[in-house]
């Protein structure tokens, strides 16, 4: 069965606690991320009121960061790309871009807080394209939302050729900052107010959801990792990840540090990107392109005179991407002699090969030869699943209704479209294994704005018998606990039938009902599959049911193939 999953979630403006405090995960996100709803009460309507109340109470502690007239939120930087900013191919170096992004984000955070700020993390860094020598890079940043002691800064990078007048998106990222405290107490921040545009209000709400996902990332990671120990791994035809290990060392000099004497976060990120690129190139024999960065974490500071050791290694490869993990350790003179490092940074960088016309980019398969290599191999799979879920959960693009009106006048077209669309989807070759167990395997396929899940199941039955059971949905409540009832609404012919299905509630929500058009096809010749396809439709004879959440507009497609 293949299900096409798209964004169908609502975003609520919940009250959030301190950065390290417990935050409940929205119920609608739990199935996608594999986490459980927290036990803390949620009072969405009190969010702004509590934030303002806390800011008023914290005024004596804020000092210069609590002003009568807030400073402008936007901070902008324009840079002309010079040869010194480019890599060997003439493209803007990703490390140089990360330097600029960290600088402009820090300036935006300090403008809002009114004091020096410290970077905690930089998440969801997505590179759409790159710049070249002679073009102009524009970097804009602003504080999307301030919580009790932390704030999210949104960063948007665009490029424009000096001969053109159209800007193209290069990169989008979100960074988390805290005020640098003078003592042991954390700095309390004033909330972001005066949200004028719809885009600002949207990012303000999404910031809380991104924070929820980030705070529960470790719990989600541990939960999902237990399900990935059965994935196939062929060591005979794969390259060991140990072959890709890279270790580099840098001495922090005064030009690498800010006015506080701490190493620039952007400089560390640039050094990390360089080590990761070398590790990736060892595997594929070329220099791949950096496409995204996941979980950039700043665990501690370093200062002038420290020795920074960068350790990079390929964790895993997928159909068209590769994940490289980088760990940064710092030593002062005494620690260097005693060999006692401080773990100050870590990140996971995702690379892709450049698309060549007529050529399908692919990375060599890798395997693990050590226990630590196995941990990193499986962890990379889990992180990719979390990234995919996060991307589609937080997608804010408007969607056209997937449910279409049905009647006998358009039954032929809808039936053909139903079967053809799902047949094409099932025929795609780049499915990646997500979970494999006894007789059941789950695969995923991601396109630009579409996430698909394929479930393959082996049953001890003939193909014709399985087809007969699957093609009659009225029998489904007898063996499927997700069906409360199923009624036939209208039968167009022997191959097209409309059903009304009622499903039980999930996670304490309302019960749901669906209206499906079922299209079934028997093979025309030997080797063809049996096909049962479902799509959501709207019929006038099925009004909303009291007590049920009508979801006839929800994406719901399925495709069964039974081979003799």
C-alpha positions as CSV (number, residue, x, y, z in Angstrom):
1,X,0.0,0.0,0.0
2,X,1.2,3.5,-0.8
3,X,-0.1,6.5,1.0
4,X,0.5,10.1,-0.2
5,X,1.0,12.3,2.9
6,X,0.9,16.1,2.7
7,X,0.6,18.9,5.2
8,X,-2.7,18.9,6.9
9,X,-1.9,20.2,10.3
10,X,-3.1,23.2,12.2
11,X,-0.6,25.4,14.2
12,X,-1.7,26.5,17.6
13,X,-0.1,29.4,19.6
14,X,0.7,27.6,22.8
15,X,2.2,28.9,26.0
16,X,5.9,27.9,26.2
17,X,8.1,27.5,29.2
18,X,11.8,28.1,29.7
19,X,14.2,26.8,27.1
20,X,14.9,23.6,29.1
21,X,11.5,23.2,30.6
22,X,9.0,20.5,29.6
23,X,6.9,21.4,26.6
24,X,4.0,19.2,25.5
25,X,4.1,17.9,21.9
26,X,1.0,18.7,19.9
27,X,-1.1,15.5,19.5
28,X,-1.3,15.9,15.7
29,X,2.5,15.7,15.5
30,X,3.0,12.6,17.6
31,X,2.3,9.9,14.9
32,X,4.8,11.5,12.5
33,X,7.6,11.9,15.0
34,X,7.0,8.9,17.3
35,X,6.7,10.8,20.5
36,X,4.0,10.9,23.2
37,X,2.0,13.9,24.3
38,X,3.4,15.6,27.4
39,X,1.5,16.0,30.7
40,X,1.8,19.8,31.0
41,X,-1.4,21.8,30.6
42,X,-1.7,24.0,27.5
43,X,-3.4,27.4,27.6
44,X,-3.0,28.9,24.1
45,X,-5.1,31.9,24.9
46,X,-2.8,33.1,27.6
47,X,0.4,33.1,25.6
48,X,0.7,36.9,24.9
49,X,-0.7,37.9,28.3
50,X,1.8,35.8,30.2
51,X,4.7,37.0,28.0
52,X,3.8,40.6,28.7
53,X,3.3,39.9,32.4
54,X,6.7,38.2,32.7
55,X,8.4,41.1,30.8
56,X,6.9,43.6,33.2
57,X,8.1,41.6,36.2
58,X,11.6,41.2,34.7
59,X,12.1,44.9,33.9
60,X,14.6,45.5,36.7
61,X,16.6,42.5,35.5
62,X,16.7,43.4,31.9
63,X,18.6,46.7,32.1
64,X,19.2,48.1,28.7
65,X,17.3,45.3,26.9
66,X,13.9,46.7,28.1
67,X,13.3,49.9,26.3
68,X,10.2,52.0,25.7
69,X,10.5,52.1,21.9
70,X,11.6,48.7,20.4
71,X,14.3,49.0,17.8
72,X,13.6,47.8,14.3
73,X,13.6,44.0,14.0
74,X,15.2,43.6,10.6
75,X,19.0,43.6,10.1
76,X,20.4,43.4,6.6
77,X,23.8,42.7,5.1
78,X,24.9,43.0,1.5
79,X,28.2,41.4,0.3
80,X,29.8,41.4,-3.1
81,X,31.2,37.9,-3.8
82,X,34.9,38.2,-4.4
83,X,37.3,35.5,-5.5
84,X,38.5,35.2,-1.9
85,X,35.0,34.1,-0.9
86,X,34.7,31.4,-3.6
87,X,35.7,27.7,-3.7
88,X,37.8,26.0,-6.4
89,X,34.7,26.0,-8.8
90,X,34.0,29.7,-8.5
91,X,30.9,29.2,-6.3
92,X,30.4,31.0,-3.0
93,X,32.0,28.9,-0.3
94,X,29.4,27.5,2.1
95,X,31.8,28.1,5.0
96,X,32.0,31.8,4.1
97,X,28.2,32.1,3.8
98,X,27.8,30.4,7.2
99,X,30.2,33.1,8.7
100,X,28.0,35.9,7.3
101,X,24.8,34.2,8.4
102,X,26.0,33.8,12.0
103,X,27.2,37.4,12.1
104,X,23.9,38.9,10.9
105,X,21.8,36.7,13.1
106,X,23.9,37.7,16.1
107,X,23.4,41.4,15.3
108,X,19.6,40.9,15.0
109,X,19.5,39.1,18.4
110,X,21.6,41.8,20.1
111,X,19.3,44.5,18.6
112,X,16.3,42.9,20.2
113,X,17.9,42.0,23.5
114,X,20.0,45.1,23.9
115,X,23.0,43.2,25.0
116,X,25.6,40.6,23.9
117,X,24.1,37.3,22.8
118,X,25.3,33.7,22.5
119,X,24.4,31.3,19.8
120,X,22.9,28.0,21.0
121,X,22.1,26.3,17.7
122,X,21.3,26.8,14.1
123,X,18.6,24.6,12.6
124,X,16.8,23.9,9.4
125,X,19.6,25.3,7.2
126,X,18.4,24.6,3.6
127,X,20.6,25.6,0.6
128,X,18.5,26.1,-2.5
129,X,21.4,27.3,-4.8
130,X,24.7,29.1,-4.5
131,X,26.2,32.4,-5.6
132,X,29.1,33.0,-7.9
133,X,31.9,35.6,-8.1
134,X,30.5,38.9,-9.3
135,X,27.1,38.5,-7.8
136,X,25.7,40.3,-4.7
137,X,24.5,38.3,-1.7
138,X,21.8,39.9,0.5
139,X,21.3,38.4,4.0
140,X,18.3,39.5,6.0
141,X,17.6,38.4,9.6
142,X,15.1,39.3,12.3
143,X,13.9,37.9,15.6
144,X,10.8,35.8,14.9
145,X,9.8,35.1,18.5
146,X,11.3,35.6,21.9
147,X,10.5,33.1,24.6
148,X,11.4,33.4,28.3
149,X,15.2,33.3,28.0
150,X,15.8,32.3,24.3
151,X,14.8,33.7,20.9
152,X,14.6,32.4,17.4
153,X,16.2,34.5,14.6
154,X,15.1,33.8,11.0
155,X,17.7,34.2,8.3
156,X,17.0,34.5,4.6
157,X,19.8,34.7,2.0
158,X,19.2,35.8,-1.6
159,X,21.5,36.5,-4.6
160,X,21.3,38.9,-7.4
161,X,23.6,39.3,-10.5
162,X,24.7,42.8,-11.1
163,X,23.2,42.7,-14.6
164,X,19.9,41.3,-13.4
165,X,17.0,42.7,-11.3
166,X,15.5,39.5,-9.9
167,X,16.6,38.0,-6.6
168,X,16.9,34.2,-6.2
169,X,16.6,32.4,-2.9
170,X,19.9,30.9,-1.7
171,X,19.3,29.8,1.8
172,X,16.9,29.8,4.7
173,X,17.9,29.1,8.3
174,X,16.7,29.5,11.9
175,X,19.1,30.2,14.8
176,X,18.6,30.2,18.6
177,X,20.2,32.8,20.8
178,X,20.3,33.7,24.5
179,X,21.4,36.8,26.2
180,X,24.9,36.6,27.7
181,X,24.4,36.8,31.4
182,X,26.7,38.8,33.7
183,X,26.1,36.3,36.6
184,X,24.6,32.8,37.1
185,X,21.0,33.9,36.3
186,X,19.6,33.7,32.8
187,X,18.6,36.9,31.0
188,X,14.9,37.4,30.6
189,X,13.8,38.6,27.2
190,X,10.9,40.9,26.2
191,X,8.4,39.4,23.7
192,X,8.3,40.3,20.1
193,X,5.3,42.6,19.5
194,X,3.9,44.8,16.7
195,X,3.6,42.0,14.2
196,X,2.2,43.9,11.2
197,X,2.2,41.5,8.3
198,X,0.7,38.1,7.9
199,X,4.1,36.6,7.2
200,X,5.4,37.9,10.6
201,X,2.5,36.4,12.4
202,X,3.0,33.1,10.6
203,X,6.7,32.9,11.5
204,X,5.8,33.9,15.1
205,X,3.5,30.9,15.4
206,X,5.9,28.5,13.5
207,X,8.7,29.5,15.8
208,X,7.0,27.8,18.7
209,X,6.4,24.7,16.7
210,X,10.0,24.5,15.6
211,X,11.0,24.9,19.2
212,X,8.8,22.1,20.3
213,X,10.3,19.8,17.7
214,X,13.8,20.8,18.6
215,X,13.3,20.3,22.4
216,X,11.8,16.8,21.8
217,X,14.4,15.8,19.2
218,X,16.4,13.6,21.6
219,X,13.4,11.8,22.9
220,X,12.1,11.3,19.4
221,X,15.5,10.1,18.2
222,X,15.7,7.5,21.0
223,X,12.2,6.2,20.3
224,X,12.7,5.8,16.6
225,X,16.2,4.3,16.8
226,X,14.8,1.1,18.4
227,X,12.9,0.4,15.2
228,X,15.9,0.6,12.8
229,X,18.1,-2.4,13.8
230,X,16.6,-4.6,11.1
231,X,17.5,-2.6,8.0
232,X,19.4,-4.5,5.4
233,X,23.1,-3.8,5.2
234,X,25.4,-5.6,2.6
235,X,29.0,-5.3,3.8
236,X,30.3,-7.0,0.7
237,X,29.3,-4.3,-1.8
238,X,29.7,-1.3,0.4
239,X,32.6,1.0,1.5
240,X,33.5,1.2,5.2
241,X,32.7,4.6,6.7
242,X,36.1,4.4,8.6
243,X,37.7,5.1,5.2
244,X,36.1,8.6,5.2
245,X,37.5,9.8,8.6
246,X,39.1,13.3,8.6
247,X,40.8,15.1,11.4
248,X,41.9,18.7,11.2
249,X,43.3,21.1,13.8
250,X,43.1,24.9,13.9
251,X,44.7,27.4,16.3
252,X,42.4,30.2,17.3
253,X,44.1,33.6,16.6
254,X,42.8,37.1,17.4
255,X,41.2,37.6,13.9
256,X,39.1,34.5,14.6
257,X,37.6,36.0,17.9
258,X,35.0,38.6,18.6
259,X,35.3,41.6,20.9
260,X,34.5,39.3,23.9
261,X,37.5,37.1,23.1
262,X,35.4,34.1,22.1
263,X,35.8,32.4,18.8
264,X,33.3,33.5,16.1
265,X,30.6,30.9,15.8
266,X,30.6,31.5,12.1
267,X,34.3,30.8,11.9
268,X,33.9,27.5,13.7
269,X,31.0,26.6,11.3
270,X,33.2,27.4,8.3
271,X,36.0,25.1,9.6
272,X,33.4,22.4,10.3
273,X,32.1,22.7,6.7
274,X,35.6,22.3,5.3
275,X,36.3,19.1,7.3
276,X,32.9,17.7,6.3
277,X,33.4,18.4,2.6
278,X,36.8,16.6,2.7
279,X,35.2,13.6,4.3
280,X,32.4,13.5,1.8
281,X,34.8,13.9,-1.1
282,X,36.8,10.9,0.1
283,X,33.8,8.7,-0.5
284,X,32.5,10.0,-3.8
285,X,35.8,11.0,-5.4
286,X,34.6,14.6,-6.1
287,X,33.4,17.7,-4.2
288,X,29.6,17.4,-3.6
289,X,27.4,20.4,-2.8
290,X,26.2,21.2,0.7
291,X,22.4,21.2,0.7
292,X,21.4,21.4,4.4
293,X,22.8,21.4,7.9
294,X,21.0,19.7,10.8
295,X,21.5,20.1,14.5
296,X,24.2,22.7,14.6
297,X,24.8,22.8,18.4
298,X,27.1,25.2,20.3
299,X,27.8,23.3,23.5
300,X,30.5,25.6,24.9
301,X,32.8,28.5,24.1
302,X,36.4,28.6,23.0
303,X,38.8,31.5,23.1
304,X,42.0,32.9,21.6
305,X,44.9,30.4,22.0
306,X,42.7,27.3,22.0
307,X,43.5,24.4,19.7
308,X,40.3,23.2,17.9
309,X,40.3,19.6,16.6
310,X,37.7,18.9,13.9
311,X,36.7,15.2,13.5
312,X,34.5,14.4,10.5
313,X,33.2,11.1,9.1
314,X,30.5,9.9,6.7
315,X,27.6,8.4,8.7
316,X,25.5,7.0,5.9
317,X,24.5,7.5,2.3
318,X,21.0,7.5,0.7
319,X,19.8,7.5,-2.9
320,X,20.8,11.1,-3.6
321,X,22.3,12.4,-0.4
322,X,25.0,11.8,2.2
323,X,25.2,12.7,5.9
324,X,28.5,13.7,7.4
325,X,28.9,14.1,11.2
326,X,31.4,16.7,12.6
327,X,32.6,16.9,16.2
328,X,34.7,19.8,17.5
329,X,37.0,19.5,20.5
330,X,38.8,22.4,22.2
331,X,42.0,22.4,24.2
332,X,43.8,25.1,26.1
333,X,47.5,24.7,26.8
334,X,47.0,22.6,30.0
335,X,44.3,20.5,28.4
336,X,46.4,19.9,25.3
337,X,49.3,18.5,27.4
338,X,46.9,16.3,29.5
339,X,44.9,15.3,26.5
340,X,41.6,16.4,28.1
341,X,39.4,17.8,25.4
342,X,36.2,19.9,25.7
343,X,33.4,19.0,23.3
344,X,32.2,22.4,22.1
345,X,30.4,21.9,18.8
346,X,28.7,19.2,16.7
347,X,26.6,19.1,13.5
348,X,25.4,16.9,10.7
349,X,25.9,18.2,7.1
350,X,23.9,16.8,4.2
351,X,25.5,16.8,0.7
352,X,24.2,16.1,-2.8
353,X,26.0,15.5,-6.1
354,X,25.6,18.0,-8.8
355,X,22.9,17.0,-11.3
356,X,24.4,16.2,-14.7
357,X,22.1,16.0,-17.8
358,X,21.4,12.4,-18.6
359,X,23.2,11.1,-15.4
360,X,21.6,9.9,-12.2
361,X,23.7,11.1,-9.2
362,X,24.3,8.4,-6.7
363,X,26.7,7.9,-3.8
364,X,28.5,4.6,-3.1
365,X,26.8,2.4,-0.4
366,X,28.6,2.4,2.9
367,X,28.7,0.0,5.8
368,X,30.0,-0.1,9.3
369,X,32.9,-2.2,10.7
370,X,32.8,-1.0,14.3
371,X,30.1,-0.7,17.0
372,X,30.4,3.1,16.9
373,X,30.0,2.9,13.1
374,X,26.8,1.0,13.5
375,X,25.4,3.6,15.9
376,X,26.2,6.4,13.5
377,X,24.8,4.4,10.5
378,X,21.4,3.8,12.1
379,X,21.3,7.3,13.7
380,X,21.7,8.9,10.3
381,X,18.6,7.0,9.1
382,X,16.5,8.2,12.1
383,X,17.7,11.8,11.7
384,X,16.6,11.8,8.0
385,X,13.1,10.5,9.0
386,X,12.9,13.3,11.6
387,X,14.0,15.9,9.1
388,X,11.4,14.7,6.6
389,X,8.6,14.8,9.2
390,X,9.7,18.2,10.4
391,X,9.8,19.6,6.9
392,X,6.2,18.5,6.0
393,X,4.8,19.3,9.4
394,X,6.0,22.8,9.3
395,X,5.2,23.4,5.6
396,X,3.1,26.5,5.4
397,X,2.2,26.4,1.7
398,X,-1.5,26.5,0.8
399,X,-2.8,23.3,-0.8
400,X,-5.6,22.8,-3.2
401,X,-8.4,20.5,-2.0
402,X,-7.5,16.9,-2.8
403,X,-11.1,15.8,-2.6
404,X,-13.0,16.3,-5.9
405,X,-16.7,16.1,-6.6
406,X,-17.9,12.8,-7.9
407,X,-20.8,11.8,-10.0
408,X,-21.4,9.4,-12.9
409,X,-20.7,12.0,-15.5
410,X,-17.0,12.1,-14.5
411,X,-16.5,8.6,-13.2
412,X,-14.5,7.4,-16.2
413,X,-12.0,10.2,-15.9
414,X,-11.7,9.9,-12.1
415,X,-11.3,6.2,-12.2
416,X,-8.5,6.4,-14.8
417,X,-6.8,9.2,-12.9
418,X,-7.1,7.3,-9.7
419,X,-5.3,4.2,-11.0
420,X,-2.8,5.9,-13.3
421,X,-1.5,8.4,-10.7
422,X,-0.9,5.7,-8.1
423,X,0.6,3.3,-10.7
424,X,3.2,5.9,-11.6
425,X,3.9,6.6,-8.0
426,X,4.4,2.9,-7.2
427,X,6.8,2.6,-10.2
428,X,9.3,5.1,-8.9
429,X,12.7,3.6,-8.3
430,X,14.2,5.7,-5.5
431,X,12.3,4.3,-2.5
432,X,14.4,4.1,0.7
433,X,13.9,1.5,3.4
434,X,12.5,3.0,6.6
435,X,11.7,-0.2,8.6
436,X,12.0,-3.9,7.8
437,X,10.5,-6.6,10.0
438,X,9.0,-10.1,9.5
439,X,6.9,-10.0,6.3
440,X,6.4,-6.2,6.6
441,X,8.7,-3.5,5.1
442,X,8.2,0.3,5.1
443,X,9.7,2.5,2.4
444,X,9.6,6.3,1.9
445,X,9.9,8.5,-1.1
446,X,10.3,12.3,-0.8
447,X,9.7,14.8,-3.6
448,X,9.9,18.6,-3.3
449,X,6.6,19.0,-1.5
450,X,5.3,15.4,-1.3
451,X,6.1,12.7,1.2
452,X,5.0,9.1,0.3
453,X,5.0,6.0,2.4
454,X,5.0,2.5,0.9
455,X,4.2,-0.6,3.0
456,X,5.0,-4.0,1.5
457,X,3.4,-7.0,3.2
458,X,3.7,-10.7,2.5
459,X,0.6,-12.8,3.1
460,X,0.0,-16.6,2.8
461,X,-2.7,-16.3,0.2
462,X,-3.3,-16.4,-3.5
463,X,-3.3,-13.0,-5.3
464,X,-6.9,-13.4,-6.4
465,X,-8.1,-14.1,-2.9
466,X,-6.2,-11.2,-1.4
467,X,-7.5,-8.9,-4.2
468,X,-11.1,-10.0,-3.4
469,X,-10.7,-9.1,0.3
470,X,-9.1,-5.8,-0.3
471,X,-11.5,-4.7,-3.1
472,X,-14.6,-5.1,-0.9
473,X,-14.3,-2.4,1.8
474,X,-17.5,-3.5,3.5
475,X,-15.4,-6.5,4.8
476,X,-12.7,-4.2,6.2
477,X,-14.2,-3.7,9.7
478,X,-14.0,-7.4,10.3
479,X,-10.2,-7.4,10.2
480,X,-9.1,-3.8,10.4
481,X,-9.4,-2.1,13.8
482,X,-9.1,1.3,12.2
483,X,-12.6,0.9,10.6
484,X,-15.7,1.4,12.7
485,X,-18.0,0.9,9.8
486,X,-18.1,1.0,6.0
487,X,-21.2,1.6,3.9
488,X,-21.5,1.5,0.1
489,X,-22.8,4.9,-1.1
490,X,-23.1,4.3,-4.8
491,X,-21.8,1.7,-7.3
492,X,-21.0,3.1,-10.8
493,X,-20.1,-0.2,-12.3
494,X,-18.2,-3.4,-11.4
495,X,-14.9,-1.5,-11.1
496,X,-15.9,1.8,-9.5
497,X,-17.6,2.1,-6.1
498,X,-18.0,5.0,-3.6
499,X,-17.8,4.2,0.1
500,X,-18.5,6.1,3.3
501,X,-16.0,5.0,6.1
502,X,-16.1,5.9,9.8
503,X,-12.9,5.6,11.9
504,X,-12.3,5.7,15.6
505,X,-10.7,8.7,17.3
506,X,-6.9,8.9,17.6
507,X,-5.1,10.3,20.7
508,X,-8.3,11.4,22.2
509,X,-9.5,13.5,19.2
510,X,-12.8,13.3,17.4
511,X,-13.8,10.3,15.3
512,X,-13.3,10.8,11.6
513,X,-15.2,9.8,8.5
514,X,-14.0,9.5,4.8
515,X,-15.7,9.3,1.5
516,X,-13.6,7.2,-1.0
517,X,-13.8,6.3,-4.6
518,X,-12.5,2.7,-5.0
519,X,-11.2,1.7,-8.4
520,X,-10.2,-1.9,-8.9
521,X,-8.5,-3.5,-11.9
522,X,-7.7,-7.2,-12.6
523,X,-4.6,-8.0,-14.7
524,X,-5.1,-8.0,-18.4
525,X,-2.2,-10.4,-19.0
526,X,0.3,-12.5,-17.1
527,X,2.7,-10.4,-15.0
528,X,0.3,-7.5,-14.6
529,X,-0.7,-6.7,-11.0
530,X,-4.0,-6.6,-9.4
531,X,-4.8,-3.0,-8.5
532,X,-7.0,-1.5,-5.8
533,X,-6.8,2.3,-5.7
534,X,-8.6,4.8,-3.4
535,X,-9.0,8.5,-3.5
536,X,-11.0,11.1,-1.6
537,X,-14.2,12.4,-3.2
538,X,-17.2,14.5,-2.3
539,X,-20.8,13.3,-2.9
540,X,-23.9,15.3,-2.1
541,X,-25.7,12.3,-0.6
542,X,-23.3,12.1,2.3
543,X,-23.7,15.2,4.6
544,X,-21.4,15.8,7.6
545,X,-22.1,13.3,10.5
546,X,-22.7,14.8,13.9
547,X,-19.8,14.0,16.3
548,X,-17.4,13.1,13.5
549,X,-14.7,15.2,11.9
550,X,-15.4,15.2,8.2
551,X,-12.1,14.6,6.4
552,X,-13.2,14.0,2.9
553,X,-10.7,16.7,1.8
554,X,-7.7,15.0,3.5
555,X,-5.1,13.3,1.3
556,X,-5.8,9.6,1.2
557,X,-4.6,7.4,-1.6
558,X,-3.7,3.8,-1.6
559,X,-2.4,1.3,-4.1
560,X,-2.3,-2.4,-3.7
561,X,-0.3,-4.7,-6.0
562,X,-0.8,-8.5,-5.7
563,X,1.5,-10.7,-7.8
564,X,0.7,-14.4,-8.6
